[in-house]
Amino acid sequence: MGIKDNKRININHIMESKKTGDKLVFMSVPDYTSARWAEMAGIDVAVVGDSLAMVAHGYSNTIPATMDMMTMHALAVRKGAPNTFVLGCMPYQSYNSSENALKNSARLMQEAGCDAVKAQGGKTQKNILKSMVESGIPTASHIGLKPHFIAMYGGFKLQGKTAEDAMLILEDALAIQDAGCFMLEFEAVPAKIAALISKELEIPTLGVGAGVGCDGQILLCYDLLGVFTDFKPKFTKRFSNVTEVAVKGIQDYAKEVREKTFPDDDHSYGVDDKEYDKFLTMIEKRKHI
């Protein structure tokens, strides 16, 4: 069952998983209903990722996500998963200075009830990450492919393909650890590179498209369930096809409506026969007024 045992885990459980070897199970959830599913399934950590700008709002990337948007969704997730650790992700440019980082991360903690927050970046963000930690905000960060930097990459591209690039990721990871962060996430990093860097760290690592050698894994709920079908990342495994089931259900509903077989008596409210007859009489009398 992993590290969760029907109880809400805390930051210490996450950090201790590095020593125990228990694999962390994270899932990115954008709303109340998916958060309910996460808690019912025993997911360790529900992540409110800014990918919700894509799966819930229809944008082509995560850049349009705002603090208001993230806070609103995080609050819904908190309500849907009251007994699950909730990690709120900070949107684009919300942590571009220590002042902004503290103000905006506090919103996720205070207004939405998150248990921790996650920014993006390593060496260049070290001082900002450190200021967040020193202010009492449990903080994680995200390296490898950093979605907030896609304009610099020219798109979503694998990171760490050369030894030199892999060394930059290691330096970022060490900077995150030195800043006092309790964990980090790798995205789109070769599996062997992520595994090797994970072994060099004292804090747990989370992987998405970074292989089995990470200390835990994360996928988007809507990806792994086949809810979001605009595209499928290489690292996503479909464990279900909810869209297929949903579309079939909607088609069946539309068919029954058009054939006048829905709603039937089982899905309609009845009325006492005497009251119905009385109502008919009242209608007739009204016609003659």
Buried (B, 14 or more C-beta within 10 A) or exposed (E): EBBBEEEBBEBEBBBBBBEEEBBBBBBBBBBBEBBBBBBEEEBBBBBBBBBBBBBBEEBEBBBBBBBEBBBBBBBBBBBBBEEBBBBBBBBBEBBBEBEBBBEBBBBBBEBBBBBBBBBBBBBEBBBBBBBBBEEEBBBBBBBBBBBBEBEEBEEEEBBBEEEEBBEBBBBBBBBBBEBBBBBBBBBBBBBEBBBEBBEEBEBBBBBBBBBEBBBBBBBBBBBBBBBBBEEEEEBBEBEEEBBEEEEEEEEEEEEEEEEEEBEEEEEEEEEEEEEEEEEEEEEEEEEEE
